[in-house]
Structure formats: C-alpha cells, structure tokens
C-alpha cells in the first residue's frame, strides 16, 4: 500500500511577506518580525492537507508550495513515480 504525504515549502524569492499563509494555516505557519513565514516542520498532518492546499492557492505571489509525494513503505526516499524523494 502507498502512503500519501504532503510537504509545504516557501519560495523565498517570490514571497512578499503578505502573511496570508499564517492567517489561513496558523497550526503550521508563524511569521517572523518582518512578516515572512516560518515553518517548524514542512510535513503536513493528514487532517490539515485541505487547509494547506487552500493556503497555497490563496498566496498572492504563489510563494507557498505543496509537494505531494507517494511513498512505498520500507523504501524510504523512493517515490511512486520512481524518482528519489528529496
């Protein structure tokens, strides 16, 4: 059986510090003093996947990105499409 996981990342070049991501996903994202996002973990818990997708879609500069990966249990680092996971 495959396990679906999601990770969040921020493109620091396109992020303008609007802070919308932290408003929509405060469980995972907080802001630094200048309004830029800080995430303690990139892994998104299953119960927050929908919220993470909405936050990424709402980012005004599209700087918040989601990475969906399918992982084979026991083969850590190998994605379902055959490429190595990051």
C-alpha positions in Angstrom: 0.0 0.0 0.0 1.1 3.5 -0.8 1.2 6.3 1.7 0.5 9.8 0.6 2.4 12.6 2.3 2.4 16.3 1.8 5.1 18.8 2.5 4.9 22.6 2.4 7.7 24.9 1.3 8.1 28.6 0.6 9.8 30.2 -2.3 11.8 32.9 -0.6 12.4 34.8 -3.8 8.7 35.3 -4.6 7.4 35.7 -1.1 6.5 39.3 -0.3 5.5 38.8 3.3 1.8 39.3 3.0 1.2 36.9 5.9 -1.9 35.3 4.4 -0.5 31.8 4.8 -0.1 32.2 8.6 -3.7 33.5 8.8 -5.0 30.5 6.9 -2.8 27.9 8.4 -1.7 29.0 11.9 -1.2 25.4 13.0 1.9 25.1 10.8 3.0 28.7 9.9 4.0 31.6 12.0 5.5 34.9 10.9 8.9 36.4 11.6 9.1 40.1 12.7 9.1 41.2 9.1 6.0 39.2 8.2 7.7 36.3 6.4 6.6 32.7 7.1 8.4 30.3 9.4 7.5 26.6 9.5 8.9 24.4 12.2 8.1 21.3 10.1 7.4 21.0 6.4 5.4 17.8 6.9 1.6 18.5 6.8 -0.5 16.3 9.1 -3.3 14.4 7.2 -6.0 16.4 8.9 -4.6 19.7 7.6 -3.9 18.8 4.0 -7.1 20.6 2.7 -6.2 23.7 4.7 -2.6 23.6 3.3 -3.8 23.4 -0.3 -6.2 26.3 0.3 -3.4 28.4 1.9 -1.1 27.7 -1.1 -3.8 28.6 -3.6 -4.6 31.8 -1.7 -1.0 33.1 -1.6 -0.9 36.4 -3.6 2.5 35.7 -5.0 2.2 31.9 -5.2 5.2 31.5 -3.0 3.6 28.8 -0.7 4.0 25.5 -2.5 2.8 22.0 -1.7 4.7 18.9 -2.6 2.6 15.7 -2.7 4.6 12.5 -2.7 3.6 8.9 -2.7 5.9 6.8 -0.6 6.4 3.0 -0.6 6.6 1.7 3.0 10.1 0.2 3.6 11.6 2.1 0.7 12.2 5.4 2.3 13.3 8.0 -0.2 11.7 6.3 -3.2 8.7 8.0 -4.7 5.9 6.1 -6.5 6.9 7.7 -9.9 10.4 6.1 -9.4 12.3 9.3 -8.7 14.3 9.7 -5.5 12.5 11.8 -2.9 14.2 15.0 -1.7 
